[in-house]
Structures are given as C-alpha cells and as structure tokens.
Amino acid sequence: MAGSVVGGGGGSSRKNTRIRNSRLSAVDDEPPRVPKPVGARRVRERTRTDGPLKILDVDLRVVIVAGVVAFVFLYFVISRLVAVESVDREGKLPRVITPFPAPKIMDLPQFQGEHKESLYWGTYRPHLYFGIRARTPRSLLAGLMWIGVKDGRYFIRHVCQDNDDLSTYGWKSHNGRDYGHQLLVDHGMVLDTSFLKSKEKGSGFGGDWAARIEVQRLKTDSNDELLGSGHLFFYVADEDGNALELGTGNFKESDSLLVSGSRLDVGGWQLHLHSKDNLGVHYFGSKTIHMHNLSDLVQDNLAAQARNYGLLQLSDTISQSSNVMFFQLSAKIPFKADVVFVSGTDSGLSRTEDRLNALRGQSLTILLAEKQKDFDKRFEKTFPIAKELGEEEKVVGKAAIGNLLGGVGYFYGQSKIASPSRTANGRRDYVLYWPAELYSAVPSRPFFPRGFLWDEGFHQLLIWRWDVQISLDIIGHWLDLMNVNGWIPREQILGAEALSKVPEEFVMQYPSNGNPPTLFLVLHDLIGGIRKNKFTASEVDEISSFLESASGRLEAWFQWFNTTQSGKVRGSYFWHGRDSTTIRELNPKTLSSGLDDYPRASHPTGDERHLDLRCWMLLAANCLNYMTDILKEHKFNNDYRLTSKLLSEFDYLNELHFDATIGAYFDYGNHTEKVRLVWKEIVAGTNHATREFVREVLEASELRFVPHFGYVSLFPFIMKIIPSDSSILDKQLDIISNKSLLWTPYGLRSLAKTSTMYMKRNTEHDPPYWRGPIWMNMNYLILSALKYYSTEDGPYMERARLIYDELRGNLIRNVVRNYNQTGFLWEQYDQVKGKEYVLSALMPCPSQFRK
C-alpha cells in the first residue's frame, strides 16, 4: 500500500520485495521459462573438388524436420489469420477483452474542462526519482538524472532502484495538484527537488511548470574528492516523435533557453534554465521511441566521451530530428538550478517573459514557500487529529500523504490477458485488452510503480479525505477498466515504462481470478459522508453524479464475484485460483485474496468457504443497497437489501464460519494440519533424479474449520457484523489483545504464534509473508472497527476503547521510529523487533532446512 500509514505501505519502500513474483496462479499452470535450444545443423567440410551436384548432399532427417517445422509455422500463422478474420466477420471481440457496455465514467462533465486541465501536468512517473509528464497517452516527458558515487565509483541515478542504496528519498509534501517537495540523500550528496505548476493568461493547455533542484553535500570523510562537483542531467522527450530545437543562446548566462518545440496539446513550448551559480552546461540529442531506457543513452554517451577524450560530459551533439534532449548541469557543490517549462509560446498573447520571471529565482522561492504553507494548513484541517500529535509525528504524517500523492502516476497501454489456448511451445497464449489509460496511486516506487486493484482501495481511504475530486478521478479510471463480464484486471502493467519493471512471465493477467473489491471501502465512506452531511453541496452533486454513472459497473462487479467466486453453500464464497496439484507449496497460495500465503485449507476444493471474501461481499452489497437510497431514480437489476440481509445474518455467519469450542471465526475446507516440506529425490521424465523441497502429507484431509488465528479470523469484527452486546465480541477482543496470539508492542501480527504455519516458509524460495509480519492496511481496518465498537452502546464499549488507544499508540510510535531510522515508510513490519520487514522473494531456503 503506497506511502501512507493508513494505506499500509511505503511509497518509498526500497527493500520490501513482495511475493508478487508469484502472482501467476498455479491453477493456470504457467510452466517455468527455459532457454530456447539453439538450433544446430550439420555442416560438412567442403573442398575445391566439391562439384555442383553436392548441393543435394544433405541429411534427409534435416529435410524432414525442416518440413515439419515449416508446416507447423504455416498452420499457426493461417489459424491466427482465420481467427482474426472470423472475429472481424462477426464483428465481435472475445468477451474478456470487450469493454463494459456503458458510457465511460471519465467522460462525465465533472472530469472535463477546468478539472481535466488542472491535473494535466504532474509528477506522474512514480518509477523515477523525479519525473514529469501529462495525462495524455503520448506526452512530452521530463525527468532528472544525476551522477551518484558509491564505493568510489560513478553511477547514473534515474529509475528508483533498491540497489542504489539511497539513504532516503520521498516526497516530504505534495498536494496532488500543483506542488511537491522531495528530499533525496544519495550517500554524500543531498538533492532537494521541488515541483510547481502555474496557469496564467497566455499559457497553453495545462499551464506552465517549474522544477527546482538544489544540490548540497553531507559532511562525510568518504567520497570528498569525487563529490567536489555535482552533475545533473535534465531532459525532455516527446513520445509523439516531434523534433526538438536546441536553444540558440549562451548556456553560460544565468537565464538560458535550453530547448523548444511544438505539440498539438500545448502549442509551442520552451524549456528555460535559470541559475546564479557558475554552471557548466553540455547537451546531447537523440531520436528514439524507447522512453523506458533513456538513462542508457546518457550512459553510453558519457562512456564514449570518457574513452575518447577522458571527459565526464555529454558530447554537445544532436542527431537529426532528435525528439529527446539531455542537458548536463555541472558545478561545484553546493549549487541550485531552476528549470522552467512554458507552453502556448506560439500564441500572440503568450506573455512568455512575464510567465518565466514568475517561475524562477526569487519569485519561485516565494511561490514555493506559499505552497508549503498552504500544504501545512490543509494537513491540519484535513486531519484534525494532527493537533494531538507532536511535531515528530506530524512530519511523518505529512510524508505519508505526500508520498502517496507524489506517487500517483498516469499510465497508458494494453494489458495481456491469459487465453485458454496455448502456443506451439506449450506456453499460455494471450489476448490484448483494449488500449486504456489509468490514473492511480502505486504501492511502491522502486518495486511496484503501477496500479494494483487491491491496494488502491486503501490508498483512496486517505486521498478522498484530502481531495475528493482526485479520488473520484482515480476510482473512475479503475472502473473504466472493467470488461463486459464485470471483471477488472488486478494488476495494471500499461506501457513500456511499466513493463520495464516487470519480468515477462509475470505480465499476464488471469480472468478467472479476482482481487478484494477494496474500492467499496471508499465508496462506503463517501456514501456515509453524504448521509451524515459531511460534504458541501457541490461535492454531494459530484459524488452523486459519479455513483449514478458508476452504478452499472459496480453492480456488474458484484455479480462477477457473486457468480464466479460463489461456494457450494448458499451465502458462501471462495477465492478461485488456488493450485490443488502443487507439491512444492506447504499451503497452496491464495494470491487473488491479496493475502498471498496466509494459510487456508491444505487441500483446495470447491467445498472451501473463505471468510474474508464473504465479508468483502457484504461490504459491496451494503454499498449497493445504500446507493438505492441516494440514487432515487436509478433501478438496480437486483434487490441488494436481500443480499445484505443474508450476508449480515449473524446466526447464519456463525453456522458457516464460527467454531464455538474455540470462540473464533475460521475458513472452512478440506484440511489437515499434518503437512510439511521435506527434501526428496524426484525422478524426472528422463529418469534423472533431482533433490527438491516438496510437500509431504502425513494424514488424510477432511472437511473442517481451518484452525489458524489471524487477520482472516477478524474479518467479521473488521466489517462490524458482530452485535455490540454479543459475548462473541468479547472473545474477539480477547484474541486481539492476547500476546500469545496477535498482540505485539508494534501492532497486530498477521498470524498467531500458536499457528502451525507461523513464520513457516511456503516453498524453498518463498519466505513467510502473511504468516506473522505486521501489515499496516489490516491494522488500520482493525483500528477502525475498534473505534466503532468503542462508540457503540454495549458491555464491551470501554474495553474496545482501551485496546484502540493502546494499539493506535503502538502503531504510530513504531512507524515514526522506523521512519526516523530508515527514512522510509513500510507496508509491513517485523513482529519481533518492530523493524521494517525485509523480504526477498528469491531468498534461498536456510541451510538448516537442507539437512
């Protein structure tokens, strides 16, 4: 969950590599990738005595094999053409890649005009340390690179990477619209970056923007000589391929035109440099369509310059029709530079010089100070609880919302959707989703700088409170990704830049698998806010209009879950996609649940009943039911009052999921506790034995409750289904506060210490993930429920309040302590010492397991 305590994550998390490399559902039986064999053919030695007839002297087997290969290839090509022809002839697309048949939510008038223009430019490239683009499929891009020093060697910094080992980086403040301030500490170098937008008379669509970069040096003994000077590289790149024109002035002047160009969206534009320091400026222009590897172009150019001339500077050359231009800014540290973008320069009323002066030098300094002051005021107003916190906690709170908003990105591309068919080599085939755009927050800038459906609901719990228009915009983009079946791909890998961060084998999305519909958490809040008069009249109109437009999609989303994820028993559900045939997992993962390796029934079958999914369905049904009260004229296809009543029926919930002998809620399924991972000799088809870490089942499984205390057990409590006067509520408070189960001084652990799966790795290469560590998003949901029960009349009201206060205090102290120690926010924390939980999905099996 991206950069916020409430959202449960580290927008700037640098080491928390999540087990999302296991996202491919095992039931889809994706085979491991193997190197393609290099085709070898027999080449006979020839001598000068070889006559013309020797051309027929070939191995007949080679001819036969070649013929078969050619036949298969032609058959494949023809079959694909025939398939395409049949689709064209019928005029229909496969349902899985057919958009939902309704007007797009993002076409609503409230998302056009001033709203659309105000959000046009932004720091919408979250995978970069500092990147700017517009919300349009093919944008003018801008970004910052610099030369960092590590272990006495130079490195180009550009893309957020864990192995860069920056001490810290992240937005200290960001309002989501026109201002952000970020601090980056790269070993001995400190970079202070600011972003500011302005819309003035004469500017083009979206207005103008400025970036300020200040470089300073930490007082360290190491790297002093190498860090005497700083080298920045600011660039612009036109995705449309429009040629850029190099400025004609003297780059040594304090104000210089670096580059200019023209685009259909913003008209003529210019990029200017302002600095009072003695900057050395060099440049390099190139033509490319590959915007995901721009740092390679800089690195190659610098390497050639170093080899040929022994210089650490760009070549001052430009390729013909260059659509990418890099500018190297070098100076003795400390130094400061303002880079200003102005649009609409080809207009007769452009007032270019006036607009430039307003966005550089002292004028920019004043504007940045005003924006920071506005941000601070808005933080206090939006989160009144901040008045109860100390300055240290406020700094972290501002970084949390700043990182979340600064991590919002814009993406455009086509998802790869798994097809039932397979390619000639046995791999899963795919079809392409329609070209789509996504405006979304991201879970992690270095590891997951793209949209994740389950994470986004948690992100929006913060964002709607800060800026409800931005939140509706983001939710609308996600809902517009829905297909005609009511399914939304849970991971959005759109465009070359997003694809560059994902191994190929993990790109495909599977239409049989869902993800928790967490967007209903936000919609529940918005609907509740309307019912309690928390919004202004104009906000109520916008939210109501949004809900009216989204109602068809929301109903289809609910029905997709209700039909594809339903269980055998009325009112039961289970997450599809678990692998019932695996021998390499201790407990087959439930990736679609968002809880990955949280222990479920040991033997996946259609008899499973997953408690968390049932509760998510109640949340969705409640939202749709409440919407009927707000949208008086809208008629849903189903009566969600009945569904809500069924799923909230307390006695029926207990019948399906409550173990009265223990006093806790559990999943139900075909299960045994007698499983373990052991090393065995496995004989492959070639009769070659290999030693593998595989699952061993020591007793027959049976239909029963799955006896693992953890987050799933608390879902009826989280969703506030338990009556406030029920003794079962008291038992849930026991479970929460029991130090032998979930309670720690740092937050609630994901799985009880008494569980047989507690901190057990799931495979040789998968360390525990949801089997003990403290997850912030789930702790937030539990805190929310505690607060609810602390205000509901009942015998356990006071106890709920005491637990709420203590848990909240533990979480805040631990997050603040870790932020101060590491410089980052984290989505999960170690349950023993409270430190960030560092996980490597490729972490080898410990040696003790190999014995």
N, C-alpha and C positions, 0 to 999 in steps of 0.2 A: 504494500500500500504506500503510495508515494508520499513524500516528505512531510508527514504530519503525525503527531502523536495520536490524534483521533483516527486518522486514516490508517494507522498501524504500520507506518513504514519509514524508510529512508529514501527520500527523493535523491539524496546524495550518497546513498549507501554504496560502499565501494568493495566490500568483500563478501557480502551475503549472497552468494550464488545459490539461487533457489533451485529446487529439484524440478524445474520446468523443462529440463532437457529430457525428462521422462514423459512429456506431455502426450506423446503418441500412445493412444490407448492400445494396450496389449491385445485387446479383443480384435483390433483391426489388423493384428498380426503383421506389423511392419517388420520386414526382415532386416538384419544388420547389413550395413553397407560393406561391400567387399570391393577391392580393386578389380577393375576390369582386366582380364588376362590380355597380355599383349599378343596379338596375332603373329604367329611365326610361319614363315613359309620356307620351304626348302629351296635353296639357291645352289644350282650346280655350277661348278667351275667351268668356265669356258676357255677354250684355246683358239688360236687363229685357225685351226683346222675345222672348227665348227662350221658346218655348211648351212645354207638357208633352211633346209628341212628340219633343223634342230629346234625350230620354234614349236614343233609338235611334241617335243620330248619333255612331257610334263607328267606329274604323278596323277593318275586317274582319280585317286581319292580326293586330291585337292580340287579337281574339277567338280566332282560330285558335291563336296561340301560347299564350294562356292555357289553352285547352282541352287542348293537348298537355302543358303543364306539369302541369295538374291530373291528367291521365290517368297520367303517369309517377309522380307523387306517390302516387296511389291504388294503382298497381301495386306500387310499392315497399313501401308500408305493408302491403298484403294479402299480398305474398310473404313479408314478415318474419313476419307473424302465422301464415301457413301453416307456415313453417319452425318457428316456436316450437311450433305445435300438433302437428307431426309428431314433434318431439323429445319433447314431453310424452306423446304417444300411445304411442311406442315405449319410453318410459322410459329413453332413453339420451342421454348427452351426447356431443358430439364428443370423440374420443379425446384431442385435445390439451388439453382442459380437464377431463379425467376424472382424479381423484386416483389415485395408485398404490394398488392393492387390497391393503392390509395395514394393521394397526393403526398408528396414528401413534406415532413414536418418543417424542414428547413426552408420551405417555400412560403411559410407563414409571413404575413406582413410585418410582424414584430421582429423578425430576423433580417429584414431588409433595411434599406435606407441608412439612417444615421447609425443604427446598431451595427450593421454589417461593416460600414466604413470605419467605425471607431475601433473595431477589432481586426482591421485588415493586416496591419503590420504588428509583429510581436516577436518575442524570443521563442519562436515555435520550432526550434530544432534542439530538443532536450538532450540528444545524444552528444552534443558538442558542449565544450566548456563555455563557449559564448557564440551563439548563432542566431541569426535573424532571417525571417522570411515572411511572406504574405500568405494569407489564407486563400490561395488560388492554386490549382493543380500544377501549373508551370510558372514558378515565381522567379523574381530576382532574389538571389540568396546573398547573404553577407555573413562573415564569420571571422573569428580571431584564432590565430595560431601564435605560438612563441617557441623559442628555443629554451628548453629546460636543461638543467645539469643534474645528473645523478651518477654517483660513483665516479666522478671525474670525467664523464662522457656527456656529449650533447645529444639531446633527443627533441624531436618535434612534438609539441603538445597541440592537440586539436580535438580529437574524439575522447570523450570521458572513458578512461580505462583504469581498472583497478591496479594494474602493474605500473602505472605512472607513479604510484605511491605519493600522491599529493597529501599533505598533512590535513588539509581541509579544502573543500570548495562547496559552494552552495549560496543560494540567494538569502541574504540577511533580511531583505524586504522585497516585496513585489506585489503590485496591486492588481495584476492580471490584465491590465489595460494599457497603461501608458508610462509605467515607471517600474524600475527594478534596480536593486543594488546587490552586487555579488562580491564575495571575497574568495580569493584562491591563494593558497600557500603551497608553492612548489619548491620544496627543500629550502634553499636560502633566498628564494625570490617570492615577493608578495605582489599579487596583481589585484587591484581594486577596479572592478568594472561596473559601469552604470549604463542604463538604457533609459531614454526618454523620448516620448512621442509628442508631436505638436500638429495641430490642424489650424492653419491660418489662411486668410484670404489669398488666393493665388496659387495655393498648393494643389497638386493633383489628388486623385482618389487615394484615400488613406492617410494623406498628410505627409509630414516630414518626420525624421527621427535623428537622434544623435547618440553616439556611443563615446563614453569617456573611459580611457584606460590609464590608470596610474600604476607605475612600477616602482617598487621600493625593495630594499634588501634587508633581510633579517641579520641581526648581529651574530654571525657564526664564524668559527675559525675555518671551517671547511669550505671549499669552492670559492674562496675570496677572489682569487685571481681570475677564475673563469667567469665569475659573476660581476666583474667590473663594469661590463656593459650588458644592456638588455637588447634583445632582438625580437620585435613583434612583427607579425605578418597579418595585415588586414586585407580581406579580399571581397570581391563581388563576383557573382557568377550568374549568368542569365540562362535559366533552364529552357527557354524558348530558342536559344541559339543566336539571339540578336548580337550583332557585333558591338563591341565596346570601343570607345575612343579615349586614348590617353590624353590627359591634360597637357596643355602646351606651356604652362608657366614654369617658374623656377621652384622646384620642390624644396629648396633651402629657405624659402620665405616662410614666415610664420603662418600665413594663410595661403593654401595652395589647392587648386583644382586637381584632384587626382585622376578622375575618370568620369566620363559621361556616357549617356546612351538614351534610348527611347524605347518605350513599351506601350502596348495598347491600353493597359490598365491605368498607368500613372502618367502617361505622356512623357515628355522629355524629363530627364533626371540628371543630377550631378552628385558626385561624392567629393567632399572637401576635407582637407586636413588642416587642423589648427594646433599649433604648439609654440610655446615661448622658449622651449628648450632647443638645444642645438642637435637637431635630428639629422641623421643620415638616411636618405630615402632612396631605395632601389626598387625596381619593379620587374615583373615577368608576366607576359600574356600568353594564353594558350587557348586552343579551341578543343572542347571536349563535350561529350554527352554524359560522362561518368562523374556525377556530382558526389558520389559516395567515397571517392578516393582522392580528393583534392590535395590532401597532405602528401600523397605520393608524388604529385607533380612538383611541389615545393622541395621535397627532399631530394628528388632526382636532379633538379636544377642546382641546388646548393652543392650536391655531391660533385656534379660536373665542374662547377666553379672552383671547388676546393682542389680537385685533381688537376685542373688545367692552370689555375692561377694562384692557388693557395689562399683564396679569399672566402670568407664566410658571408657572402652576399649574393643576392639574386643577380641575374645576368643582364638586366636592363635591355631585354629583347622582347619582341612581340610577334607572335605568329599571325599570319593573315587571317582576318575575320575572327579574332580572338573573342570568345564570349566569357572568358574568365580572366580576371586581372588581380594579381597579387602585389601588395606593396609592403616592402620591408622597412620598418621604422626602427632604427638603431640609435642608441645614445647611452651615455654614461648614466648609471643608476644613481639617484632617482630621476625619473622624468615622467611627463604627463602628455597625453595627446587626446584631442577631440576629433572624432570622425563624424561628419555631418552629411546626411542624405537629404536632398531637397527634390521634390517632384514638381511636375507641371511647369518646368522651366521653359517650355516652348510656348507658353501662354503669354499674351500681350500684357496681362496683369499679374505676372508671376511674382514681382517684388522679391526676386531671388536674394539680393544682397541683404535686404532687411530681415528676411527669414533666416539667412545664415548667421547674421550677427546675433539674433535672438537665441541661437542654439550652440554658441561656442564661447569659450573664455569665461569671463566673469558673469555674463548673462546665464550661461548654462549652470554655473556654480549656484547662482541664486535659485534657478528653477529646480535643480536637484534638491536643494535644501528645503524648498517649499513642498515638494512632493514627498520627501521623507517625513516632514512634519504632518502632512495630511495622512500619510500611512499610519503613523503612530496614533493619531486621533481616531482614525477609523478602527484600528485594532482595539482600542479601549472601548469604543462604542459598540462594536460588533460582538465582542466577548467581554461583557461587563464583569465576569468573574476575574478578569485580569487585575482588578483593583485589590483583590485579596492576595495576589501573588507578589513575591519580591522581584526586584529588578532582574536577578539572575534568571528566574523562571520566565519573565516577560521576554527577555532576549531569545530564549529558546522557543517560546510560543510564536514570536514574530518570524523566526527562522522556519518554523514548521509551516505556517501559512505561506510564507514567502517561497519556500522550496516547492510547495505544492503548486502554487500559481505560476511560478517561474518554470516549472516542469511541464506545463501544458504545451502540447505540440499539435501541429497540423500535418496530416498525412494524406496521401492520395495514391491509389493503386488498386490492384485486384488480388483478392485472397485466392489461395489454391485450396480447392475443396476435394476431399477424397472421393473417388468414384468406386463403385462396386467392381469395376473391371480392373484387370491387371495388365501391365506392359509385357512385352515379349520376354523380358528377363525376370518376370515374376513379381516385380515391384508394383505397389499400388498406383493405379493411374489417377489422374485428377482432372477436374474441370475448373475453369476460371470463373470466379464471381464477377459480377458487373463492376466496371470501374467506379470506385466510390471514394469519398473524402471522409476523413474523421478528424474531429477536433476533440482532444481528450487529454486528461492528465495521464501520467505514466508512473508505474511502480518504482522504477529505479533508473536513473540516468545512465549509469555505466553498463548495467546488465540487461535491463528490460525497458528501453526507451521507446515504448509503443503501447498501444491500448490493450488492456486486459479487462474483460467484461466484469469479472467478479470483484476485481479491485476497484472498479470505477464507482460502484455504489458507495463504498467507504470514502473515496475521495470527495464525492459530492456532498457528504454529510457536513463537511467543512465549507466547501465552496458555495453552497446555496446560502449559507449564513453570511458569507462575505459579499457575494454578488449574485443575486438570484437569476439575473439575465444571462450571465455566463454559464451558470449551472444548467439552465433550461436549454441553452445552445448546445452544450456538451451532450446532455441526455438525448436531445433531438437528433444529433448526429448518430449516436449509437442506435436509436430506434429505427432510423432510416436504413440501417444495415440489415434489417430483418427481411427474410425471404418469404415467399408465399405460404410456406408451411408454418411460419411463426418462429423460425429458428434464427439465432444470431451467432455468427462465428465468435468463439470466446476469446481468441487471440487475434489481434489485427496487425498483420505484417504487411504494410502497404508502402510500396515504393522502394527504390533502390537503397536509399539510406537506411530504412528499417530492415530490409533484407540483409544488408551487410553485417548486421549484428546477430544473425540467426543462422545456425548450421542448417544446411539444405534439408536434412532429414527431419527437421522439426518444424518445417514451414506449413505442412499440410494440416487442414482443419477437417474434423470428422463430424458430419451432420447428424450422427446418432447420439452425440454427446452434448450435454448441456453444461451449464455453469450456474451457480446460485444467482437467482434474479435479484441481486442486491440493489438495483435501481429502484425497486419498490420501497426500500428503506427511505430513500429521498422523497419519493412521491408521497409516502405515508406522512413524512414531516410537512411537506408542502400542503397537503390536504388538511392536516391537523392545524396548520397555521392559518388557513383560510377560515376554518370552523371556529378558531379562537381569536379571530380578528387581529392577527399579528402582522398583516401586510397592509400596505397602502392600497387605495382604490385602484390605482393604475397597475400595481403588482398583481392584485387579485384578477384583474382583467387579463393580464398576460398569462398568468398561471392557468386560468380557466380556459382561455383560448388554446393554450398548449395541450391541456388534458383532453379537450374536445377533439383536437386533431390527432392526438396520440391514442385515443381510446380504442380504435380498431386494432392497432398494433399491440397494445397492452393485452387486449382480450385474446388475440391470436397467440401471443407469447405464453399466456397462462394455459391456453388449450394445448399448445405444443407439449408443455410439461405434463399436463393432465392426461394426455393420450400416450405419449412416448415413454414416460417415466413412471407410469402407474403400476402398482403392485397387484397381486392376485386377490388381496383382501380389500374390500371397499374402504376408501379413505386411506390407503397405504401407498407409499411411493418408494422407489429405489433408483439410485444413480446407475444408469446404464454405462457400459464401457469397461467393466472390470474383467480381468482375464481369468477364466475358470480353468485354463490348461497350464498355466505357468508353473514351472518347477524351480524358478530362480528367485522368487519373492517369498519372504517369510509370510507376508499377508498381502494378497493382491491389492495394488493401489486403487484408490477411487479418485482419480485425477479430476474428474468432472465436478466433484463436490467442492473443490478448492482446498480441501484438507488433505490432499495427496495420500500420504502414508498413514493417516490416522487409522487405527485398527478397526476393521469391520469383520463380518463373518468370514471364517477361514476358507470356506468353500463357496464362491459366488454362485448363486442360482436365482431363478425367478421368484423364489419364495422370500427373498430378502425384504425387509421393511426398514428403511433408513429414516431415522427420527428427524435429522436436520432438514431433509428435503420436505418432509411433511409439514414442518414448521414454516419453511420458506413458502410453501403453497398457501398456508393460512395467511401469511402476510400479504401475498399477492391477491388472494380472494377478498381480504378485508379492504385493500385499496380499491379494487374494482367496485366493491359494494358501496364504499364511501363516495366514490365518483358518481354513483347514480343520484346521490343527494345534491351534488354540486351541479352536475350537468342535467338539468331538469328535462331538457328536450331530447337528450340522447337516449336511445334504447339499445341496451346490450342484448346480445343473442342468448345469453344465459342469465339465470337469476343467481347472482353471486351471494345473496343473502343465505340461500340454502347451503351452498358450498362452505361459506364461512361458518355457518352454524354447525355443520357436520365436523369440520376440522377443529373447531374450538370446543366441541363437546368433551368435557373433562373426563367423564367416566369412560367414554369410548377411547380417548387417548390412552388412559391408564390400561385399558384392556389390551391394547396393541403393544404398548411400549414400557409399562411400569412393572418393575419387579418388586412386589410388596415385601418379600422376605428381606430385601436389602434396602428398600426405600429409595430406589434410584431409577432413572429412565435409561433405556438402552435400545440399540438396534436389535433386530431380530433376524435370524438366518441360520443357515446350515453351518454349524460351527463346532470346532474342537480347540481346546487350549493346548493340546499335545502336538505342537509343531515346533520345528527348529531348523536352523540352517547348519548343514554339515558339509564337509569336503568329501566328495565321492569321485570315483573313476567313472567317467561317462564315455561309452563307446559310440563313436560317430558312425555314419554310414560307410566310411572307408575302413572300418574295423580298427581305427586309431583311437586309443584311449586318451582322454584328457581329464585333468583334475579340475573339478568345478565345485563352486559353493552353491548347493542346491537345497531345496526344502525337503524335509523328511517329516511325514505324518505318522504319529505313533499310536493313534487310536481313531476309530471311525467317528466322523462328524455326525451331528444330529441337529434338528431344528430346535432352536432355543434362543434365549436372550444372549447377546454378545457382551460378556461381563467386563467391560472396560470403562471405568470412570474417566471422564474428560470433557472437553468442550461440547461434544455431541450430546452428552448426558444432560447438559444445562440448557438445551435449546427450548424446551417448554417454559423454563424460567426466563430465558432471554426474550422470548416472544410474549411473555406476560400472560400465559394461558392459565397458570395455576391461580386459583382464587386466593385472595389475600388472607382469608381466615382458615385455609386448609393446613392441616398438620404436615402435608407433603411439602409445603413451602418452608416450613421449619427445617425439614430434612435437607432441602436444597441448600439452605443457609449453613447447615452443618457441613455439607460436602465442600462448599466454597471455602469455609474458614478452617477446615481441618488441615493441619500442617503435614499430616501423613498422606494426604491426598493431593490437593491442588495448591494450597496456600504457600507462598514464599514471601520473603520480605521485599520482593521486587515486582510482584504481580502473580497472577494465577498461571500455573503451568498448564500445558495443553493436555497432558495425560497424567493420571495419578501415579504416584510412586509404587502403588500396590499392583499396578497392571503388569501382567507378564510380558507386555510389549514395551514397557517403559524404557526409553533410550536404547532400544534394540534397533540395529541397522536392518534395513529391509532386503538388501542384496549385498553382494560383495562390494559394490561401488556406491550404494546409497546409504549414507549415514542417517540417523533419526532426524526427522523434520518437524512433524506434528506429534511427536511422541515424548514430549517433555518441555521443550523450549517455550518461553512466554511470548505469545503473539499479541501485538498491540490492538489489532482490529477486534479480536474476540474479547479482550479485556474491556474494550470500550463498550461493546454490546452488553456485557455482564454488568458493568458500572451503570449503564443506562437503566437496566432492569432493577438493580438495587435502589437507584434513586426513585424509580416508580413505586416500588413496594414500601419505601420509606415515607411516602406521602399518602398511601392507601390505608384507610382505616382497617385495623386488624391487630391481632395479638403479637404480630412479629414486626410491626412497623418500626419500633425503636431499634430492634436488633439489626434490621436491614440498614438503618441509618448509620449505626456504628460501624458495620462492615464496609459500607460505602465510603465513609470518611477515611478509614484506615487503608483500604485498597487504593483509593484515589491518591492519597498521600504517598503510598509506596511507589506507585507508577510514576508520579511526577518527579519524585526525588531521583529515581533510577534513570529516567530519561534525561534529566538535566545533568546528572553526574556523568553519564556516558557521553553526552554531547560535549561537555567541557573537556573530557579526557580524549575523545576521538575526533571531535569536530564534525560529527555526523549524527543524523537521526537514523534509527534502525527499526525495521519492522518486527524483529524478534530479538529476544534477549535470553542469555543463558540462565537457566532456572536455579543454578547452584551459587553463582557469584554475581549474577545480575549484569554481567558484561554482554557486549554485543555477541550474538551467536554467529560465529564464523563457520560457514558451511561450504564445502567444496563437493559438488556432485561427482567429481572424479576421485574423491578421497579413497585411497585403497583400503581394503579390509585390513584391520590391525593384525599384527603378526600373531597375537595370541589365538586368533580365530583360525589361523592356518595350521595349527598343530594337529 
